[in-house]
């Protein structure tokens, strides 16, 4: 089966910027009170089982969750990002994989985080992604999404000092909530904050639960 072009473009672009991205993003968690607050609230609900950081990039969120006492592991489409994550956090588990075809057992996770990682998936494919998230979460399991707010497609051609070629989708929170509910999730919390530092748009956090 032919791979969708956006997967190839996203993988290639993130392979290209992996090292530079990790250098720039390394201290973002320390600079964002709201990021830490949302991940902390999520961590309190998932202390009793494994948590997948899907689209983990260089592993900073995976490591942050681990330091909060969570049994976290990371999955990312980009082998370059996984190489950086494994080198930076050798005591954590990181695997190459796609959120469109998660190689994880049914009902196996206490929690799943997609931290700014659904933003490169075409909106028409998000129902498939959310169905996969629902499948791998145990009943009662928690989901945390973070993404940029908007309703447009941004074509990115340069980032972190390199030429890239990928789309980033700014998403309306109400639409994402609707898709999550159609996938079988129950919403538990929602937050939209204003841009900080170099951000250009508001940022959304959605917390949801797979009903028991």
N, C-alpha and C positions, 0 to 999 in steps of 0.2 A: 504494500500500500504506500502510495506517495505521501511524503510528509508535507503538511501544509507549509506554505512559504513563510508565514509569519514565525513559525517555530525555528526554521533555519536562520532567518534574519535575527531573531532575538538571541538565539544561542551564539551565533557568530559575533554579534555586537558585544555581548557581555563577556565572551572569551577575550575579545580585544581589550576591553577596559578593566578587566578583573583586578589587576594589581593596583592601578591608579584609583579605581573606585574604592577599594579597601582602604587605601591611604587617606582618602578624603572623608569617607564615611565612618572612620574608626571611632570618633568621639561624638557622633551625633546623639547617641543615647544620653550622654552626660549633659548635653545642651538642651534637651527637650523634656521638661517636667511632665507634659501631658503624655508623651510616649511612655515614660516610665510608669505613670499612674495607670494607664490602660493595661499595660503588660502586667503590672502588679495585681490589678483586679482579676485579670484572666488567670494568673498563676494561682490565686487562692482557690479557684474552682477545679484545678486539674492536678492537684498534688498527688493523686493516687494512681496515676497511670502514665503511659508514654504520650508524648506530645510531638507532633510533626510540625516543623517550621518549613512550609512548602513554598519554594522560591526563596531559599535562605540566603542566596548571594554568598558573601564572604563569611557568614556565620555569626555576625555580631548579635543578632536577636536570639539565635540559638544559645549562645553563650550567656546572654543576659538572663534568659529563662533558667538556664542551669544554675546561675548564681542566686536565683530566687527559689531554688529547691525543686525545680521541675526536671523530670526525666525527659529531656528534649533531644531530638535529632533533626538533621537538616536534609532537605532534598532540593536540588536545583537543576534546571535544564542545562546550565553551562558547565562543562567540565573544567573550564578555567576558573570559575568561581569556586567550584568544589575543591580544586587543588589548593587555592588560597586558604579556604576554610580549614581543610585538613592540616595544612602547614601551621596555621595560626592557633588552632585549637585541637591539638593531636589527641586529646583525651575524649573528644566528642565524635559521634558518628555522623558522617555526611555521605550521601549517595547522589549519583546523577539520576535524574528522572523528570518526568513531565507531569504537571498537574492535570493534563488531559488523559493520562493513562497511569494512574498511581499504582505502583507495584506494592500494595499494602493490603493486608487481610481485611475482610469485612469486620466491622464492629470492634476494631482493635485499638483505637486511640481514645484517650481521655480528653484530648484537645488537639486543635489544629489552628495554626496561625498562618495567614497569608498576608504578609507585611509588605504592602506596596508591590505585590507580585501578580495580582490579577490585572494590573494596568496594561499589560501587553497582550492580553487575550481579546480578540474581537468580541464585542458585546453579544453577538448572536451565539457564541460558543460558551458563554458563562453558565447557561443552564446545565450544560454537560459537566462543566467544572464543579458546580455546586452539587450536582448529583453524586459526583465522585467523592467530594468532601463528606457528604451525608453517609455514603456507603462505608467509609473507613472509620467514622466516629462511632464509638459505643453509644448505646442509649444513655441519655443524660450528658453526653460529651459536649464540649464547648468549642465554638468557633469564633475567632477574632480576625476581622479584616481591617486593613488600613489602606486608604487610597486618596488620590487628589479629587477634589470636587469640581464638577463641571459637566459639560455635555458636548464634548468635541474630541476630535482626533488630532494629536500633535505628531507630525512626522519629525523624528529626531535624526539629524545627520552628523552631529558633532557632540561629543561629550567626554569630559575628563581627559582632554588633550588628544583625543583620537577621533578619526572618522568612523561613524557608525551608520546603520540603516535599519531603523525600526520605528514602529508606531507606539505611542503612549496614549491611552484613553483616559480622559477625565470623565468621571462618572457621577450621575445624580444619585445621592443616597437613597431617595425614595424608590427609585427603580431597582437598585440593588437589594433593598429590603424585600421588594415584591418578588424578585427572583429567588431569594433565599426561602421565603415562605412557600413558594411553589415547589421548591426542592424538598420541603418537609421540615424546615427549621422554624423554631419559635424565637422571635426577637426578644432579647433581654435588655439591651442598652444601645443607645446611639449618641454620638457626640460629633459635632462639627466645630472645629476651632479655626481662628483666623490665621493667615500665613505668618510664619516666623522667618527671620533672617532672609535667606535667598529664595524662599518659597514664593511662587507666583499665584497660588490659588489657596482657598480654604482646604483643610484636610479633614477627612472623615474617618471615624472609627465605629465599627459595628460589631456588637457582641450578640451571638445567637447560640441556641441550644438545640441539640437533637432530642426530641421528647423521649422520655423513658417508655 
